[in-house]
């Protein structure tokens, strides 16, 4: 992965000092930096209160971060290259492959205000051609005191070595209950219960739950045709006291209560160790799969209910008390199973893998503004939802939904880092090559 032919300030990358990242990340911890710098403690007082170094400016050219620093009356430039598994650093004054100089040490330490620094934002392997400061894949926009790096419009799904990919080792279909009687619908009364698809955007920290179902009590209009008003969310069995429920509704309520128990997403603090992070991810994955199984149990029962709604919650804190009429949108659910397929295209310098989803042979144009994790809908029919049938299905849909359903992979690292993923996908889904 190291482009050793690149020369900076007369020094090739092979003569840059290497510092190891935390496993499976681009994170360099202060403790690691101090341990390495302790070899030259007498030279620049490693581990003690740092000298007052000022970062005058930052620039990013040809994939290299240059930090212009001032220390006392002296100035220097520190060069930083982010590789797959290590950080390469050098300096216009000192530092080589065997020596971490004073300016490089103090610059890295100044970047670790929280005890670590994540260099992921500067990690763009093979995105910059030698001698060409412009990239085909990203835009570097200078601004006072620094710059921003953004993906170009057509490369919102650009994959980099080390990026997370969904697991494609085994696709297990979750059994779905059959709809025994399509004509059987829940009895109506002036005051009765309906069911709400509680959804939110999982990419935001405060959107803290997976999609689940929550019952609600409503009052119907004359002739029981529509909802006149919502009374309350049903969060426990006592919330339906005095309401006559069918056996199907009682069963569906039990499923809803079980969903709510595990719908909350667990988050990690920045200071958590990798073991704690892995434990949290494992718990979230288990809850996701349990929710998918509950959705499969609920779907046939849900099809028999007269009133079903969609509520964009902005978080669990809003699922309480009385539903707001303007926030509750009528929706329907379908028993048909969405089928995933892929198209792999050769685009010259890179490959592009596109996800497609069909229902009964008809292509769905997914609504990226309303990702439902286990459920999908067509942008032309946002009121009609289909339930995916396997854990692998929803994890692939969720992954691709964040990148406009297309992933781009530069050919230079396709075979080593991405081809195995495509081979795994092809074991379970159709992959057309074009």
N, C-alpha and C positions, 0 to 999 in steps of 0.2 A: 504493500500500500504506500510505501514511502517513495516520493518522486525525488531521487537523490541528484538528479541532473540540475535541479533548481539552485541557483546561486544568489545569495542575498548579501550585499555589502562585501562581495568577494569571497563569501564563505558558503560552501554547499550545505544542503540540509543534513548530509551525513556527518557534519561537524557541529550540529546543534546538540545541546544537552537534552537527554531524554528523561522525562518524569512520568511514572506510571499512573494511569487512571484507576479509579475504583472500578471493580469488576462490572462489566456490562454497562458502562456509562462513560461520559466524558467529564467526570467529576474528579478534581484534584483537591485533596484535603490538606489543610494547614499542617496537620500532624505529620503527613508524608513529606511535605516540603521541609519542615523543620528537621526531620530525621536525616534527610539527604544533606541539608545545609550544615548540619552539625560537624561534618567532616572538615569544614573550613571556618569553624567558629571563631578562631582567633583573627580571621581576616575581616569579617563583617558582623560579628556579634550575633550569630544566629540564636534565636530563642529569646533574646532580650527585647526590650522596647525598641521598635524599629525607628530608624532615622526618618526625619520628616521629608519624605519623597513626594513630589507633586507630579501628577499625570497631566501634562500640558495638552496632549491631543491623542486621538486614536485614528487609525486609518486601516483600510482593508483592501489590499490589492493583490491580484493573482492568488487569492486564497490564503494570504498571509496577513496576520494581524500585526501592525506596527504601533508600538506605544512610545510616544515621545515623552521622556521624563526629565525632571529637573531635581537636582540634589545640591543644595547650597548654591554655589556659583557655577556648577557643572551641569552639562546636558548630555543625554545619551538617547539612543534609540534601541528599544528592546523588540526583538522579532519573535513572534509566536506562531507556530504551525500546529494545527490540531489534526492528529492522525487517528486511525481506527482504535488503537489501544494505548496510546501515549501522547504526551505533550512534548513538542520540540521547541526549545527556546535558545535564543542567542542574543548577542548585543553588539552594538557598534564599537564598544570599548573593550569588553572582555567576553568571557564565556566561550567554551568550545565543547566537544563531545566528552571531555573528561573533567571539566571544571564549570561549576555553576557560579557565575560571577556575582558581584555585589549588586549591580543594577538589576540584573534578571531576578535575583532573589527578592529584593525590595519591591520590585514591580509586581511579582506574583503575590507576595504577601499583602500588598495594598489592595489587590483584587479579591482578597478573601475576608471580607468584612464579617461574614457569618461563619467563619471557620472552614470555609470551602469555597470553591468556584466551579460552576458548571460551564464548560467551554463548548457546549453543544451548539450554541448560536453561531460559533465560528467554524463549525465542522461542515465543510462542503467539498468532499473528495471528488476529484475529476470534473469539477464544475467550471474550472478556469483553465483556459489554454495558455501555454507559455507565451509571454510577450504580449498578451492581450488582456487588458484590464477589464474588458467587458465579458460577461458570462452569458451563455445562451440560456441558462437555467434560472439565475437569480439576478435581482437588481440590488446594487449597493448605492444607497442614497446618502450623501454626506449632509451633515447638519452641524450646527455649532457644538463643539466639544466631542463629536463622534460621528456615528453613522447608523443606518438601519439596513438590515439585509432581509429582503422579501423574495419569495418565489414569484417568478413570472406567471402570468395568468394561465398559460397552457401547461404549467408544471406544478400545480397545486398538490399533486400526489407524488412528488419526487421522492424516491426511496434512497436512503443512505445506508451503507454497511453499518450494522449494529442497530438499526431501527427495529422496533418490535413488529412481528408478523403474527397473524392468527395461527393457532395450532391446526394442522391439517393431517394429523396422523390417523384419526379414526372418526368416521361420521356415524353417530348413533341416532336413529330416528326415535323420537319420543312418541309413544302410543297415544293416539287420539280417540276419544270416545266417539261412538257413532251417533248421528242424529236419527233417533228411532222414529219420530213422528213429526214431520215438517209442519203439520197443520196445528199441532198442539201449542197454544199460546197461553201465557199467564192470564189468569182472571183479572179483570179490572174492577176497581172500586174508586169512589171519589177520593179516598186517600189510600195510597199504595206505595210500593217501592219500585225503583228502577235501578240501573247499574251504570256506573261511571268509569270510563277508561281514564285513569289518572296518569298523566304523562308529563315529562319535562325534558329539558336539554341536559343530557348527561355530561356535556363537556364543561359545564360551569360548576365551580366548587359548591355553590349554594343550592344547586339543583340536586338535592341529596337523596333521590330515590329512583329505583327502577320502575318501569311501567307495571301497574297493578290495577285491580278492580276494587271499587268501593261502592257499596249500596247507598242509596239516598231515599228519603221519604218525600213524596210529592203530593200535591193536590191537583186533581185533573179539572179540566174545563167541563162545561156542559156536554153531555153525551159522551164524556170520557175519551175525547179524541186527542187532546194534547195536554201538555203540562201547563197549568195555570200558575203555580208557584212551587218553589222548593222549600221544604220544611227544615231538613237537617240531613247531614251525612250520618250513615249508620256505621258506628265504630265498635259497637258491642251488641250482644243479643238483646239487651234491655231497650235499645233504641227503636225496636220494632214492637214493643209491648202495645197490645190493643189492635194490631194490624193482622188480618187473616192472611197467612202465607201458604203458598202451595208447597208440596214436598220438594219440587224442583228449586223453589226459592230458598227454602231452608238449607238445602244442600249447597246452593250457590253462595249463600251467605257464609257458610262455614269455610268455603274455599276463599272467599274475599278476606275473612278475618285471618286466615293462614297466610295469605299473600302479604297483608299489611305487616305482619310480624317480622318478615324478612326483606321487606322492600327497601329499607334504608341502606344507603351506600356507606361503607366504612372508608375513611380517608386517613392518609399518613401525614404526620408532621414532617417538616424539612429535616429535623434532627434525628428522625428514626433510622436505626441501623438497617442494613439490607435484609437481615433475618426477619425483622418486624414488618418491613414492607412486603416481603414474600408471604408472610402469614396473613396479612390483610388482604392481599390479592387472592389468596386461596379461599378465604372466607367469602369474599365477594363473588368469586366464580361459583362456589357451591350454592350461594343464594340465588344467583342468576338461573342456574340449572333447575333448582327447586321451583322457582317462579315459572319457568317455561313449562314444567310438568303440570303445575296448577292451572296455567292458562289452557293447556290442552284438555284438562278435565272440565274447565269452566265453559269452553266454547260451545259445545252442543246445548248446554243449559242456557247460555246467554242468547242463543238464537231463538229461544222460545219466549223471550221477554218482550213486552210491548214497547218499553221505553229504555233506550240506552243512549248515553251521552259521552262526550269527550270533554275533559277539563285539563287545560294546561296549567299546572299547579304552581310553578316557580318554587317548588319545594314542599316537603311534608308539612311545614308549619301552616300552610294554607288549607290543609284538609281538616277542617274543624268547623263546628257550628253549622251555619246555614249556607248552602251553595248560592252563589250570586248568579242570577238569571242570565246576565249578558256573557258570563264566562262558560256557560254550559252549552255545548254545541251537539246537536243530534248526530249520531253516527250509527252505522250498521256493521255487522261482522259477517264474514263469509267462511264457509267450510272448505273451499277450494285451497289446495296447497301450492304455494309459490315454488317455482323450479329455478334454481340458479344455473347459469352457464357463463363462460368467459370467452373473450377474444384477445389473442396475443398478436400484436402488430409490430413489425420491424419498421422503425421510423428513422433509420439511418444511423445516427450516433447513439440511439437509445431504443429500448423496447417499451411498449405500453401494454399493460394488462387491464382490460375493461370488464367490469361485472355487469351482467344483464340478468333480469328477473322476468319470468313469464308466468302467467296464470292461464291454464287451459290453452296454451300455445300463443297467447297474446302478450306482447311486450308491455311491461309496466314502466312508466316514466316516474320514478320514485320522487316523492316529495321530500327534498332535503331539508325543508324548514320544519318538518315534523318527524324526525327519526323516532321510531317506536321500539327500537331494539328487537323485541321478539315479533313485532308486527310491522307490516309495510302497507302503504297505500299509494295509489296512482295520483300524481299531481292534478290530474283532471277530475278525479273523484276522491277528494280528501276526506269524505264522510264514510268511505267503505274500506274496512281494514281486513287484511289477510294475515293469518298466523303461520309463522315459519315452523318447520317440523323437526329441526335438529339444532343442537348447540352449535355445531360448526357453521350451520347456515347463518344464524343470527350474528355470530362473531365475525364472519366474513362480511355480511351486510353492514354491520356497524363500522368495521374498519374502512371499507370502501366508501361509505356514506360521508366520511370526514374529508375525502379527497375527490369529491364529485365523481365517484365510482370509476376512477382511472388512476393507475399507478404507473409512474415512469421510472425506468431503471437504466442508468448509463451502462453501455455495453462493456466498459472496462472492468466492471465488477459484477456483471450479471451472473456469469457462470459460478463464481465462488460464493456469492451471497444470496442469490435470488432464484436460480434455476431449480434448486431443490424444493423451494416453495411451490413453484409452478408444477413440478412433477407430482407433488403431494396433492395439489388441487385436482390434477387430471385423473387421479385415482377415483375420485368421487363425483366429478362434474365434467360436463363436456367443455373442452377447450379448443376453440377453432383458431387456426393460425392464418394470419392474413398479411 
